[in-house]
């Protein structure tokens, strides 16, 4: 890091760690694409993700891709109580890319609530309130899917974010190790809580 590089305030660094960890955890849970690493740098965070989308992708596969893209926002909402603008602001952002997928589903894939027509001439939402509604519905479903995963694996999310905040970069192997350890600990804890006490003799 350059000597004159700005230092992120601790609260911003933690938010970025939570955000990037949210992407990684949702991708891991949905077995969607390959996460090569997550990192924090002076301009924000990075989610090194290789998508495996192809022409054989199904509706569920596109929905999973959107859930991964929105996993960062939902992690922020769960852990911090609100979301930042960093996941939006431009077409290449998390929100921009998820919206593009939702628009694709509704206008060119024949999979959405708009019917089976191929509408190549549709390029945006501002001129079509009806399309805006159904695209937002697709995004909401992806948000809910991501949120449910993160809620059930919140301890893994916090463990991953804590490690990223401390170290600044986590490769794929360490992400999987942290998530696996935390999930094993959670399963063990649930098993201990559900084990009935032995009956006492009179």
Secondary structure, DSSP 8 states (H G I E B T S, - for coil): --TT-----HHHHHHHHHHHHHHHHHHHHHT-SEEEEEEEETTEEEEEEE----TT--HHHHHHHHHHHHHHHHHHHHHHSS--GGG-SSTTSHHHHHHHHHHHHHHTSS-STT-S---TT---STT-HHHHHHHHHHHHHHHHHHHHHHHHTHHHHHHHHHHHHHHSEEEHHHHHHHHHHHHHHHHHHHHHHHS-------
